[in-house]
Amino acid sequence: MADMRLALLLNAVSPAIGGVLVRGEKGTAKSTAVRALAALLPPVRQVAGCRFGCDPAGPDPACPDGPHPGDAPAETRPARLVELPVGAAEDRVVGALDLEKAIGEGVRAFEPGLLAAAHRGVLYVDEVNLLHDHLVDLLLDAAAMGRSHVEREGVSVSHAARFLLVGTMNPEEGELRPQLLDRFGLTVEVNASRDPEIRVEVVRRRLAADADPVGFAARWADADAQVAAQVAAARRRLPGVRLPDAALRQIAEVCAAFDVDGMRADIVTARTALAHAAWHGRDRVTMDDVRVAARLALPHRRRRDPFDTPGLDEKRLDEALQRAQDAHPDDPDDDGPDGGGPAGGGGPQDGGPAGGGGPNGPERGAPGGGGPQHGDTGDAGESESAGHPAARDGAGPDARDDAPDGADDWPQRRTGDRGDGWPQSPADDRSGDGRQTRSPDGRQSATGDDDLTRGGESQPVAVPRGGLRARMLTAPGVGDGVPGRRSRARTGRGRTTGARVPAGRVGALHLPATIRAAAPYQPARGRLTGPLRLRRDDLREAVREGREGNLVLFVVDASGSMGARQRMTTVKDAVLALLTDAYQRRDKVAVIAFRGAGARTLLPATSSVLAASTRLAELPTGGRTPLAEGLFAAADLLRVERLRDPKRRPLVLIVTDGRATAGTRPLDRAAAAAAVLTAIGAACVVVDCETGPVRLHLASRLATQLNATRTPLESLTHPRDLALPVAA
C-alpha cells in the first residue's frame, strides 16, 4: 500500500493538493487507512464556540456565527474526519433551516451541515462513485470555491468549507463523473498483495487487534507519534521548499505529453512535488519529486470516456522528463534524476516506521505503517501496465453450428471457460476481437493489441466508434427513483411542481404552502401579534420534478444467426453507444445473453459501464436461438432487482432478429415468456437486427407481444429522442 500511504501523507503535509481518490478491489483496507489519517494530522485551533471552525488568526469575516473580535478566545481540538454517507440528505450535507427554532421561537436560524463540520479537516466519502448526482454537485461547488453557499427555505448563508477530500471506491461498481474525478488531487490504485509473507502478516496483525484492541493500539502508538511528528515537521518545512524552473518545465512537459485537459494537472503536480520534497527533508524539488507527483496526479486526468482505463505509461513519463532535461542541459537549477539536498531534517529514514527512504527510492517509499515491505509494488503505473498483448482467435470450440465458418466476429474464450464457451469472469477473460480498443495510456488501437490490465491480468475493452451516439430512451410516466438524467421523476432536485403533506421527516420545506395551511388556525391558537404559530401537521414539503436513473437491461441474442454477415459488429457498436449513454445518465446496467440451449447473466446490475464493456468484448456467438430462455432470464433478474431497489425503474433492451429455434415449439414458448415479462410492467424496446432483402418480421411480432417499441438497429443511434409507450 505504498502509494496509498504516500498520497494520504502528502495531502496531510499540503492540503492544497486537493485530496485523494483510492480505487481498488474490495477487502483491501481502503477505509481503514483513510480513517487512520485523522490521528496523524496536527491539532486545529479555532475560535471558541464557533460552529464553523474559524481560525482565530484569520477568522472568516462572513462566518454566520461571527463577526469574531480579534481577541476572541480560542480552543484547540483534534483534526476532524467527517464521513459523508452515500445516502445522506442534501440538507444534512449543506445545512438547512433550523425547524425547531423556526417553529418554537419564530426566528430564522441556520443549522450547519457536514461541509461546515469538515472545514479545516478531512471529508471522507466511502463508495464515492455511488454518491447521488445532487450531492456530487454540492461537493464540486464547495471544492472549487472553498465555500459553501446555502440558499434554501428562506435562509441565505455562506461559510468557509476548505477540507481535504478523500474518497474510496471499487471500480467494479461504477466510475465517477469526470468533473468530480478531476477535483481529486491524486489517485491511487490498490490491490491486495500476492506475496504470501505480506498476507500472513496482515492476518496476524488483524487477529492481534481483534484479541486485544487496546494493547495493539499501544504497541503502535510510538510509530504513529513518529509519523505525526514527521507530518508536522514537513508542514513547517514546506514554505521554504523551492520549485526551480527546471522542475516547472519538467511538469509542463509531462502534462503536455499525456494530453491532460486544463491546467489543474500542472498545478496539482507542482504542489505534490513540493510536498514530496518537504516530506523527504529537501529544500528544493528534484526530478524524482516530479516523477512521483506525476504518477499520482495524472492517471485519472487522462480519461476521456468510461472505456478509458486509468494508469500511466512509465516509459512515456521517463521520456517526457528526459526531454525536458535535455532541452535545458545547462540549467543551474536542474539537479538531475538523483536530486539534491539532504534527506534528513525530519523526513522518513531507512528502516524507520515511515519506511519512506528505503532502497526502492523515494517514489517507492512507503510512509507510515512500519510493516513488512516484501514485494511491495504500489506504483500506480505498474499496476496498470501498458501494452500486454493477449492472444486472439476468431473461432474456437464454441463455433456455432448453424452459421458459415468465419462469420463469428466476436471473440471466443481460450482458457478458463466452463466448457460451454461462456465467459466465466472479467478477470479470467483474455481474448480480444481485433476491434478498436483503448490502451491504458489512452491511445486507440485499431488492432486491439492494447488491453486493459488489472492486478496483472489482461482484459480486452471494446469502445464505440467515434461519433456514434445513442438515441434517448426513456421510461414512460413519472417515477420516484434515484436522481439521474434519463426519465421523468419526482426527486429532491429540479423544478417545484407542488406541495404535499410529508410522510415522514420533512424534506425540502414549501414555505408558501406551510403558511397557507397554518393561516386559518391562527385565531384559534390565540395569535394576535408576533410569530406565526405552527404545528407539525402544518408543514408541507415541496414536490419537485427532475430526472431519474434507470436500470438498463441488455438482453442480447448471441446465436449463430446474429453472427452472420458481420451483423454482430453493428450490434456491438450500438450496444456500446448505449452503454456510454447509460454512464452519462447515471444508470445501472445489466447484461443477459442467450445462445445455444440457454441464457446467462453475464453482468448483474451494476454501475460499472467498463465491466459491461469487458463482458461484451468477450461474448462468444454461435448455436441456436433460445429466445424464450433469454426473456425468462430477464424477468427473473428484474424480480430480484425490484426487491433490492424498488424505486429504480427498468428499461429492457432486447437486441435480436426475433428468431426462436431452440427447443420444442420455440415461438410459442417465446410468446409465453413475453407474457411473463410484460406482467412485470417493465418498459421494453425491441432492437430489430434483421437485415437482408428477405425479412420475416419476427422482431415486430415480439414487440407486439411485449407491448414494446420496435426500433431498427441502424436507427438506434439516431440523435432524435425516442419516448416509450406505457408498458402494460
Buried (B, 14 or more C-beta within 10 A) or exposed (E): BBBBBBBBBBBBBBBBBBBBBBBBBEEBBBBEBBBBBBBBBBEBBBBEEBBBBBBBEEBBEEBBBBEBEEEBEBEEEEBBBBBBBEEBBBBBBBBBBBBEBBBEEEEEEBBBBBBBBBBBBBBBBBBBBBBBBBBBBBBBBBBEEEBBBBEBBEBEBBBBBBBBBBBBBBBBBBBBBBEBBBBBBBBBBBBBBEBEEBEEBBEEBEEEBEEEEEEBEEEBEEBBEBBBEBBBBBBEBBEEBEBBEBBBBBBBBBBBBBEBEEEBBBBBBBBBBBBBBBBBBBBBBBBBBBBBBBBBBBBBBBBEBBBBBBBBBBEBBBBBBBBBBEEBEEBEBBBEBEBEBEBEBBBBBEEBBBBBBBEBEBBBBBBBBBBBBEEBBBBBBBBBBBBBEBEBEBBBEBBBEBBEEEBBBBBBBBEEBEEBBBBEEBBBBBBBBBBBBBBBBBBEBEEBBBBBBBEEBBBBBBBBEEEBBBBBBBBBEEBEBBBBBBBBBBBBBBEEEEBEEBEEEBBBBBBEBBEEBBEEBEEEEEEEEEEBBBEEEBBBBBBBBBBBBBBBBBBBBBBBBBBBBEBBBBBBBBBBBBBBBBBBBBBBBBBBBBBBEBBBBBBBBBBBBBBBBBBBBBBBBBBBBBBBBBBBBBBBBBEEBBEEBEEBBBBBBBBBBBBBBBBEEBBEBBBBBBBBBBEBBBBBBBBBBBBEEEEEEBBBBBBEBBBBBBBEBEEBBBEEEBEBEEBE
